[in-house]
Amino acid sequence: MLDELSAEEKTEPTAEMGEKLLTSYEALSEKFAKENMLFTKPSKENILTWFDVVGRKFEETKDMPYDQVQEMLVEIAAFLGEQLRKELGGE
């Protein structure tokens, strides 16, 4: 019984999350930046701020059920991915 209670919930990205990220990454990135008042121009200070915000989001939601944080995780992935894509000139 203790083993069952101590087992962590399996948290895997869903196909729906991947599809949303693939088709809406720009809007999701902008939403995350706007809601968290983040500057998107890469600089050492801005990048540190991005990861500070992400770390706080993780800390604030760590005890929430996975299905309640999926949207936030997709927004974070979209934001960080979009910043990296822009910086490296990717598509």
C-alpha positions in Angstrom: 0.0 0.0 0.0 2.9 2.4 0.8 4.5 1.7 -2.5 1.2 2.5 -4.3 0.8 5.8 -2.3 4.4 6.8 -2.9 4.4 6.2 -6.7 4.6 9.3 -8.7 1.9 10.0 -11.3 3.2 9.2 -14.8 3.4 12.5 -16.8 3.8 12.2 -20.5 3.1 14.8 -23.1 0.0 14.0 -25.0 -0.5 14.0 -28.8 -2.9 16.8 -28.3 -0.3 18.9 -26.5 2.2 18.2 -29.4 -0.4 19.2 -32.0 -1.3 22.4 -30.2 2.4 23.3 -29.9 3.1 22.6 -33.5 0.1 24.5 -34.9 -0.1 27.4 -32.4 3.4 28.0 -31.1 3.6 31.7 -32.1 0.3 32.6 -30.4 1.2 30.5 -27.3 4.6 32.1 -27.1 3.1 35.6 -27.3 0.5 34.8 -24.7 3.1 33.5 -22.3 5.4 36.5 -22.8 2.5 39.0 -22.4 1.0 37.3 -19.3 4.5 37.2 -17.6 5.7 40.6 -18.9 8.7 39.1 -20.6 10.9 40.9 -23.1 11.7 38.6 -26.0 15.0 40.2 -27.1 17.7 37.7 -26.1 20.2 39.1 -23.7 21.8 37.6 -20.7 19.5 39.5 -18.3 16.3 38.6 -20.3 17.2 34.9 -20.6 17.9 34.7 -16.8 14.5 36.4 -16.3 12.8 33.9 -18.6 14.2 30.9 -16.6 13.4 32.6 -13.3 9.8 32.9 -14.4 9.7 29.3 -15.6 11.2 28.1 -12.4 8.6 30.0 -10.4 5.8 28.6 -12.5 7.0 25.1 -11.9 7.3 25.8 -8.1 3.8 27.3 -8.0 2.2 24.4 -9.8 4.3 21.4 -8.6 1.5 20.0 -6.5 -1.2 20.5 -9.1 -2.5 17.5 -11.1 -0.8 17.1 -14.5 -4.0 17.7 -16.5 -4.3 21.2 -14.8 -0.8 22.3 -15.8 -0.6 20.9 -19.4 -1.6 24.3 -20.9 1.1 26.1 -19.0 3.7 23.5 -20.1 2.8 23.9 -23.7 3.0 27.7 -23.4 6.4 27.4 -21.8 7.6 25.1 -24.5 6.3 27.4 -27.2 7.9 30.5 -25.6 11.3 28.9 -25.1 11.3 27.2 -28.4 10.2 30.3 -30.3 13.0 32.4 -28.6 15.6 29.8 -29.6 14.2 29.5 -33.1 14.4 33.3 -33.6 17.9 33.5 -32.2 19.2 30.7 -34.4 17.3 31.8 -37.5 15.4 28.5 -37.8 12.0 27.7 -39.1 
